Amino acid sequence: MLPAAKIRAALAKPFLPVVFFFAGVTYDTVTLTRIDRLLDNLILLFYLSLLGLLIVLTGRSELGRNAPAEPDGAGSDVMQLLDRARPYYSKVIQFLLGGLFSAYTIFYSRSASLTTTAVFFAVLVAFLVANEFLRDRLSSVRLLVTLYALVTFCFFTFFLPVLTGLMNTAVFLLGAVVSGLVTLRVVELIYQGVRDHSRKEVLLTSAPAIGTIVILVGFYFLNWIPPVPLSLKFGGIYHKIAKADDRYQLSFEKAWYQFWKRSDDPFRGEDPVYCFTAVFAPVDLRTTIYHHWQYRPESGEQARPFMTADRIPISISGGRAAGYRAYTVKQSLNPGDWRVDVETEDGRVVGRVTFRVEERIGELPELRTITY
């Protein structure tokens, strides 16, 4: 068998797409280190630009009006090249969508937590997986425009805070508006120069995409979108915290066999309780986060909700790869289940530290210390 035939036979095997899928996600996980890295953002911008161009070409191809009536000269050469490349449009579009959804899944996973913010992350994972099965449907202009609105929205949600150093509702809504305008421009280019199209046709093509952006804005106000570009790098509960030079010394109970333990859970005794967190934020981003202390007292009622005990603001600044370090302290916590939600000003959860408070029996054991 010739080498080319062997390659085609290997690519036809059903397990290879799965291998390529996990290999691509693994590669992105290793290489996409920081959400504020210039090169990564430039690559994503290139993907978005090329994807928009291919959607325009696919749309015009579907309309049957992508070639001039009497092509000549350099224009004719370009149109002939585009015509020869047309069978590969869907494959390249699928590759670009896969790259974008993979990058977004990685970035948003670092900001998602096991709270309502997991909803949007689950949506991204679903689209990342579904993209592997969409090749036959990637000639539908409405579907392509809707997917383009989604990937553009995801990009501007974290890119504008990175670019401006601001993170608030106004910046988020600006990103949604920019995403809508870019998507509408793509639709406009699809129909540009086409004389016999109706306004209704343009609206029907644009409506699902704009509807998607409106739904995602609703997700934001429901606190379902992870607070990118912030992410919780580390968090724990401690008996004592001290700072030496540029390192924090974190002291907690730890038996010799508890090699996995990194903080006090459960926390025993009536000593002051320290919650230490390290939150990553991009360079030049300054914002306020909160340690939201919540308590669920011991009770026979299993579904009893957590109650707010305190919500303490912390001003943070970005740039440190291991996260901006800060802690808050509470005195004499009642026995029961506790958690500290690290929240943005609008209530989205960056991360959560959970622990249980129990009464101490016997003397305080020797504390172990780690540094961060």
C-alpha positions in Angstrom: 0.0 0.0 0.0 1.3 3.5 -0.9 2.1 5.9 2.0 -0.7 8.3 1.0 -3.2 5.4 0.9 -2.0 4.2 4.3 -2.5 7.7 5.7 -6.0 8.0 4.3 -6.8 4.5 5.7 -5.5 5.5 9.2 -7.5 8.8 9.2 -10.7 6.8 8.3 -10.5 4.8 11.6 -13.2 5.8 14.0 -11.0 6.2 17.1 -8.7 8.8 15.6 -11.1 11.8 15.8 -11.4 11.0 19.6 -7.6 10.9 19.9 -7.2 14.2 18.0 -9.9 15.8 20.1 -8.2 14.9 23.5 -4.8 15.7 22.1 -5.9 19.2 21.0 -7.5 19.9 24.4 -4.4 18.6 26.2 -2.2 20.8 24.1 -4.3 23.9 24.7 -4.3 23.1 28.5 -0.5 23.1 28.5 0.1 26.1 26.3 -2.7 28.5 27.3 -1.1 29.6 30.6 -2.5 33.1 31.2 -5.7 34.7 30.1 -3.9 38.1 29.7 -1.0 36.7 27.6 -0.8 38.9 24.4 0.2 36.1 22.0 -2.8 33.9 23.1 -5.2 36.8 22.6 -3.8 37.6 19.2 -4.2 34.0 18.1 -7.8 34.0 19.3 -8.4 37.3 17.4 -6.9 35.8 14.3 -9.2 32.7 14.7 -12.2 35.0 15.1 -11.3 37.1 12.0 -10.6 34.1 9.8 -13.8 32.4 11.0 -15.8 35.5 10.2 -14.3 35.6 6.7 -15.1 32.0 6.0 -18.7 32.4 7.3 -19.1 35.3 4.8 -17.7 33.2 2.0 -19.8 30.2 3.0 -22.9 32.4 3.1 -22.3 33.9 -0.2 -21.6 30.5 -1.7 -24.9 29.2 -0.3 -26.6 32.2 -2.0 -24.9 31.3 -5.2 -23.6 34.8 -5.7 -20.0 34.7 -4.7 -18.6 35.0 -8.3 -19.0 38.1 -10.5 -20.8 37.7 -13.8 -17.7 38.5 -15.9 -14.6 37.9 -13.9 -11.3 39.0 -15.3 -7.7 39.8 -14.3 -6.5 39.4 -10.7 -10.1 39.3 -9.5 -10.8 36.2 -11.6 -7.7 34.4 -10.2 -8.9 35.2 -6.6 -12.4 33.9 -7.3 -11.0 30.7 -8.9 -8.8 30.1 -5.9 -11.8 30.6 -3.6 -13.9 28.3 -5.7 -11.3 25.6 -5.5 -11.0 26.0 -1.7 -14.8 25.9 -1.2 -15.0 22.1 -0.4 -12.6 22.7 2.6 -14.5 25.7 4.1 -16.4 23.4 6.6 -13.3 21.6 7.7 -11.5 24.8 8.4 -14.5 26.3 10.2 -14.8 23.2 12.3 -11.1 23.5 13.2 -11.4 27.2 14.1 -14.5 26.6 16.2 -12.8 23.7 18.0 -9.8 25.8 18.8 -11.9 28.7 20.1 -14.2 26.5 22.2 -11.2 24.6 23.6 -9.5 27.8 24.6 -12.7 29.2 26.2 -13.3 26.0 28.1 -9.9 26.2 29.6 -10.1 29.8 30.5 -13.6 29.7 31.9 -12.9 26.4 33.8 -10.3 28.4 35.9 -13.0 30.8 37.0 -15.9 28.4 37.3 -16.9 26.8 40.6 -19.4 24.3 41.8 -22.1 27.0 41.9 -24.4 28.5 39.4 -21.4 29.7 37.4 -20.9 26.1 36.3 -24.0 26.5 34.0 -22.2 28.5 31.4 -19.1 26.4 31.6 -21.2 23.3 31.0 -22.6 25.0 27.9 -19.1 25.6 26.6 -18.2 22.0 27.2 -21.3 20.9 25.3 -20.4 23.0 22.3 -16.8 21.8 22.4 -18.0 18.2 22.2 -20.8 18.9 19.7 -18.4 20.7 17.4 -16.9 17.2 16.6 -20.3 16.2 15.1 -21.3 19.4 13.3 -19.3 19.1 10.1 -22.3 18.2 8.0 -24.3 21.1 9.4 -21.7 23.8 9.0 -23.1 25.0 5.7 -26.2 26.4 7.5 -25.7 30.1 7.5 -28.0 30.7 10.5 -26.2 28.1 12.6 -22.8 29.5 11.6 -23.8 33.1 12.4 -25.2 32.0 15.8 -22.0 30.1 16.7 -20.0 33.1 15.6 -22.0 35.3 18.0 -21.4 32.8 20.8 -17.6 32.6 20.3 -17.3 36.4 19.8 -19.3 37.0 23.0 -17.1 34.6 25.0 -14.0 36.4 23.7 -15.0 40.0 24.6 -16.3 38.9 28.0 -12.8 38.4 29.2 -10.8 40.4 26.6 -12.3 43.8 27.5 -11.5 43.5 31.2 -8.0 42.5 30.3 -7.7 45.4 27.9 -9.3 48.1 30.1 -8.2 47.0 33.5 -11.9 47.3 34.6 -14.3 44.6 35.5 -18.0 45.6 36.0 -21.4 45.4 34.5 -20.8 48.3 32.1 -17.7 46.6 30.6 -19.6 43.3 30.3 -22.5 45.0 28.5 -20.1 46.8 26.2 -18.6 43.4 25.3 -22.1 42.1 24.5 -22.8 45.2 22.3 -19.5 44.8 20.4 -20.2 41.1 19.9 -23.7 41.9 18.4 -22.2 44.6 16.1 -19.5 42.3 14.8 -22.0 39.6 14.2 -24.4 41.9 12.4 -21.4 43.1 10.2 -20.7 39.5 9.2 -24.4 39.1 8.1 -24.2 42.4 6.3 -21.2 41.3 4.3 -22.9 38.0 3.4 -25.8 39.9 1.7 -23.7 42.9 0.5 -24.2 43.5 -3.2 -27.1 41.0 -3.5 -29.9 42.9 -5.1 -32.8 40.4 -4.7 -32.5 39.6 -1.0 -35.3 40.7 1.3 -34.9 42.5 4.6 -36.9 39.6 6.2 -34.1 37.2 5.0 -31.5 39.3 6.7 -33.5 39.4 9.9 -34.1 35.7 9.9 -30.4 35.1 9.6 -29.5 37.6 12.3 -32.3 36.8 14.8 -30.9 33.5 16.3 -27.5 35.1 16.9 -28.9 38.3 18.5 -31.2 36.1 20.6 -28.2 34.1 21.8 -26.4 37.2 22.9 -29.6 38.4 24.8 -29.9 35.0 26.5 -26.2 35.2 27.5 -26.7 38.7 29.0 -29.5 37.1 31.0 -27.0 34.4 32.2 -24.8 37.3 33.5 -27.5 38.8 35.6 -28.4 35.4 36.9 -24.7 35.0 38.0 -24.4 32.0 35.7 -21.3 33.2 33.8 -17.9 32.6 35.5 -16.2 35.8 36.6 -13.4 35.7 33.9 -10.6 36.8 33.9 -10.5 36.3 37.7 -9.7 32.8 39.0 -9.0 31.3 42.5 -5.5 29.8 42.6 -5.5 28.8 46.2 -7.7 28.9 49.3 -7.9 27.5 52.8 -8.8 27.9 56.5 -6.0 28.3 59.1 -5.4 28.8 62.8 -2.7 31.4 62.3 -1.3 33.5 59.5 2.0 35.4 59.5 3.9 37.2 56.8 7.7 36.8 56.5 9.4 38.8 53.7 7.1 38.1 50.7 5.7 34.8 51.9 2.7 34.0 54.0 3.1 31.4 56.7 -0.1 29.4 57.1 -0.5 27.3 60.2 -3.0 24.4 60.6 -3.6 21.1 62.4 -2.1 18.1 60.6 -1.5 14.6 61.9 1.7 12.8 60.6 -0.4 10.6 58.3 -2.5 13.3 56.7 -0.1 14.0 53.8 -2.9 15.4 51.7 -4.0 18.0 54.1 -3.3 21.7 53.3 -5.7 23.6 55.6 -8.0 23.2 58.6 -11.0 21.1 57.7 -12.5 20.4 60.1 -11.5 23.4 62.2 -11.5 22.5 65.9 -11.7 24.9 68.8 -12.7 28.5 69.4 -9.6 30.2 68.1 -9.9 33.0 65.5 -10.5 31.5 62.0 -8.4 32.8 59.1 -9.5 32.4 55.5 -6.6 32.8 53.1 -7.1 33.1 49.3 -4.9 33.8 46.3 -6.9 35.2 43.3 -5.4 35.6 39.9 -6.2 38.8 38.0 -4.6 40.1 34.8 -2.0 42.8 34.8 -3.4 46.3 35.3 -6.8 45.0 36.5 -7.8 46.4 39.8 -11.1 45.4 41.4 -12.8 44.5 44.6 -13.6 41.0 45.7 -15.4 39.8 48.8 -15.0 37.0 51.3 -18.6 36.0 51.9 -18.7 34.0 55.1 -21.8 31.7 55.3 -23.0 29.4 58.0 -25.3 26.4 58.3 -25.9 25.5 62.0 -26.1 21.9 63.1 -29.7 20.7 62.7 -31.7 17.7 61.9 -33.0 19.5 58.8 -30.8 18.3 56.0 -31.8 20.9 53.5 -31.4 23.9 55.7 -29.8 26.8 53.7 -26.6 28.7 54.4 -27.0 32.1 56.1 -24.7 35.1 55.6 -22.4 35.7 58.6 -20.3 38.5 57.0 -19.2 39.8 53.6 -15.8 41.5 53.8 -14.4 43.5 50.8 -10.8 43.1 49.6 -9.2 45.4 47.0 -7.0 43.4 44.7 -4.6 44.2 41.8 -3.5 41.9 39.1 -0.2 40.6 37.6 1.0 38.0 40.0 0.9 34.6 38.4 0.2 32.8 41.7 -2.6 35.2 42.5 -3.2 38.2 44.7 -2.9 37.0 48.3 -5.3 38.2 51.1 -7.0 36.9 54.1 -9.9 37.7 56.4 -10.5 36.6 60.0 -13.6 35.7 62.1 -13.8 35.2 65.8 -15.3 32.2 67.7 -17.4 30.5 65.0 -20.3 28.3 66.0 -20.1 24.6 65.3 -21.6 23.5 62.0 -20.9 23.8 58.3 -19.2 26.9 57.0 -18.1 28.2 53.6 -16.4 31.3 52.3 -17.4 32.3 48.8 -14.8 34.5 47.0 -17.2 36.8 45.1 -17.0 39.7 42.7 -18.9 42.9 43.5 -21.9 41.7 41.5 -22.0 38.4 43.4 -20.5 36.0 40.9 -18.5 33.3 42.7 -14.7 33.1 41.8 -14.2 30.1 44.1 -15.3 28.5 47.4 -13.6 27.4 50.6 -15.7 24.9 52.6 -15.0 23.6 56.1 -16.6 22.4 59.2 -16.3 23.8 62.7 -16.2 21.3 65.6 -15.7 21.6 69.3 -12.2 20.7 70.5 -11.6 17.7 72.7 -8.2 17.8 74.5 -5.3 20.1 74.0 -4.4 21.9 70.8 -2.0 19.7 68.8 1.2 21.1 67.3 0.5 23.1 64.2 2.2 22.5 60.9 3.1 25.4 58.6 3.2 25.9 54.9 4.2 29.0 53.0 2.5 30.6 50.0 
